[in-house]
Amino acid sequence: MMRALDSAHARQMPRMLDSELQDSDNTLTFNTPLAIARVLDEACAKRAALTLRLETASRVHLFHSRIQSVDSAAMQIVLHQLMPSNWMEIVTREFVTDVSCQLASGVLRFVSMLAPLEAGTLNPYCVLALPQLMYKQQSRSSYRVVMPPGSSRLSLIWRDRIVQGFCFNLSLEGCCGIFRSELDMLARGTAVPGLSISLDDSLQFTVAATVCRRQVMHNGSTMLGLRFEPLDSDLQRRLQASLTGIQRRQLRTRA
């Protein structure tokens, strides 16, 4: 089993990505095992290309690969053979590696430990340690859409209590919700297993989400930044269609 990335190495993540937990407009953070596994499974299923950047004493090396499998029990990602093929001359031990992956919804980035699958052998595969933190810089199609007043409804169940509200903005990755209560128990990082969203074009769905920002408003309501767990492809398609329709109606109104 590969060793996990320690905190000193984790701090090497580019500073431009550090602010997502403050709910930046186009960068998402994944920091739970379930969320990370779902994103990696998506990259594996889509055969998404990985770019791996590592530095030796002599130079910086770039390699390309794809995810063959995600082994959660061994805490590692098994890769297809790296290209170019001289990687075996270079990756003879563990290296801290910057990884990027282009998905349809954005560019995934994380730092990991890269090593041969079986050190000291000619095994053609490499592995990455399963990261504890991942970032995704969203594509333009995932940007948030400001929701017209009265066009959406939100509800969540927390401690046997139904809390209702509405979307201030919404994207494929999450939403900013306004709830008619102080909700002091929903701190940043709290998992919300059943967030129900209803849009005025008849789209209704329930997702698991995580609180990434909480702000109490002057009128006693609470604004929550909520990051969705990765949506399945069918729901992504239907939600994207709804968001596109809302944007078009807003443009027609402004014209």
Summary of the structure (lengths in Angstrom):
residues: 255
radius of gyration: 20.6
end to end distance: 59.5
largest distance: 66.5
contacts: 735
relative contact order: 0.14
helix: 20%
strand: 44%
